[in-house]
């Protein structure tokens, strides 16, 4: 558990050196797709702790759609800021009706047992931006034409 938090803290530090490119970087906000806006909101929780994270959480809460759960799970995995982490879990509990607290394994088990529910279409954009921070080749990989199936913990081409 401590190793997970150390990894999350290191990743958060790395990500704060960058900006989330989904909004305002490649194109004006008016031209951003809804998937880019959703991905940027979730990424902001990790990249911009504090007031910006809570603004993003409020926006996500107001615009919640079924299938956003995997984005929330990834944020839970990499977010090292306790206040926004608890706020995210609280929102997730309200939206899903589940009372699973911070136990990632329980959340994943619950998701995998759901009748066929696809991750939100913004999940691909979230993964593209997130993994592009680690290796710029992921940007091209996730933009390639063709069918992509994203599962929590796996990417299939």
C-alpha positions in Angstrom: 0.0 0.0 0.0 2.8 2.4 0.9 4.5 1.6 -2.4 1.3 2.5 -4.3 1.2 5.9 -2.6 4.9 6.5 -3.3 4.3 5.7 -6.9 1.2 7.9 -7.1 3.1 10.8 -5.5 6.0 10.4 -7.9 3.6 10.3 -10.9 1.7 13.3 -9.6 4.9 15.3 -9.3 5.9 14.3 -12.8 2.5 15.2 -14.2 2.5 18.6 -12.5 5.4 19.6 -14.7 3.1 19.4 -17.7 -0.3 20.8 -18.5 -3.2 18.7 -19.5 -3.2 19.1 -23.3 -6.8 18.1 -23.9 -8.1 21.7 -23.3 -6.6 24.9 -24.4 -3.3 23.4 -25.7 -4.0 21.8 -29.1 -7.2 23.7 -29.9 -9.5 26.3 -28.4 -11.9 25.0 -25.7 -14.9 25.7 -28.1 -13.4 23.1 -30.5 -12.7 20.4 -27.9 -14.7 17.3 -28.1 -16.9 16.2 -25.2 -14.5 13.3 -24.7 -11.5 15.7 -24.5 -13.4 17.8 -21.9 -14.3 14.8 -19.8 -10.8 13.3 -20.0 -9.3 16.7 -19.0 -11.7 17.0 -16.0 -10.6 13.6 -14.7 -6.9 14.3 -15.4 -7.2 17.6 -13.6 -7.9 15.8 -10.3 -4.5 14.2 -10.6 -2.5 17.0 -12.2 -4.0 20.0 -10.3 -4.5 19.1 -6.7 -6.5 21.5 -4.5 -9.0 24.0 -5.7 -8.8 23.0 -9.4 -9.3 19.3 -8.5 -12.5 20.2 -6.6 -13.7 22.3 -9.5 -13.2 19.3 -11.8 -15.0 17.0 -9.3 -17.9 19.4 -9.2 -18.1 19.5 -13.0 -17.9 15.6 -13.2 -20.6 15.3 -10.6 -22.9 17.6 -12.6 -22.1 15.9 -15.9 -21.9 12.2 -14.7 -22.7 9.6 -17.2 -22.9 5.8 -16.8 -19.5 4.3 -17.9 -17.4 7.0 -16.3 -16.5 4.6 -13.5 -13.3 3.4 -15.1 -12.0 6.9 -15.4 -12.7 7.4 -11.7 -10.9 4.1 -10.9 -7.8 5.3 -12.7 -7.8 8.6 -10.9 -8.2 6.7 -7.6 -5.2 4.7 -8.5 -2.9 7.6 -9.2 -4.3 10.5 -7.1 -2.1 11.0 -4.0 -4.0 14.0 -2.5 -6.3 12.6 0.3 -9.0 15.3 0.3 -9.8 15.0 -3.4 -9.4 11.2 -3.1 -12.2 11.0 -0.5 -14.3 13.5 -2.4 -14.0 11.3 -5.5 -14.9 8.1 -3.6 -17.9 9.9 -2.0 -19.1 11.0 -5.5 -18.5 7.5 -6.9 -20.5 6.0 -4.0 -23.4 8.4 -4.6 -23.4 7.8 -8.4 -23.2 4.0 -8.1 -25.0 3.3 -4.9 -22.0 1.2 -3.7 -20.4 1.7 -0.4 -16.9 0.4 -1.2 -14.8 3.2 0.3 -11.1 3.3 -1.0 -10.8 -0.4 -1.7 -9.8 -0.5 -5.4 -10.1 -4.3 -5.6 -13.7 -4.2 -4.4 -14.5 -1.4 -6.9 -13.0 -3.4 -9.8 -14.8 -6.6 -8.7 -18.0 -4.7 -8.7 -17.4 -3.2 -12.2 -16.4 -6.6 -13.7 -19.6 -8.2 -12.4 -21.8 -5.6 -13.9 -24.0 -6.6 -16.8 -22.3 -5.5 -20.0 -21.6 -1.8 -19.4 -19.0 -0.2 -21.7 -16.5 2.3 -20.4 -17.3 5.9 -21.5 -16.0 6.9 -24.9 -13.8 9.4 -23.1 -11.8 6.6 -21.5 -9.7 6.2 -24.7 -8.9 9.9 -24.7 -8.0 9.8 -20.9 -5.6 6.8 -21.5 -4.1 8.6 -24.6 -3.3 11.8 -22.6 -2.3 10.0 -19.4 0.1 7.5 -21.1 1.5 10.2 -23.4 3.0 11.8 -20.3 5.0 8.6 -19.8 5.9 7.9 -23.4 5.0 10.2 -26.4 4.6 7.1 -28.6 1.3 6.4 -26.8 -0.2 9.5 -28.4 0.2 8.0 -31.9 -0.8 4.5 -30.7 -4.1 5.7 -29.3 -4.8 7.9 -32.3 -4.3 5.2 -34.9 -7.4 4.3 -36.9 -8.9 1.0 -36.1 -10.8 -0.6 -33.3 -9.5 -0.2 -29.8 -10.8 -2.0 -26.8 -9.8 -0.6 -23.5 -10.2 -2.7 -20.4 -9.1 -1.7 -16.9 -5.4 -2.7 -16.9 -5.3 -3.7 -20.6 -5.3 -2.2 -24.0 -6.2 -4.4 -27.0 -5.7 -3.6 -30.7 
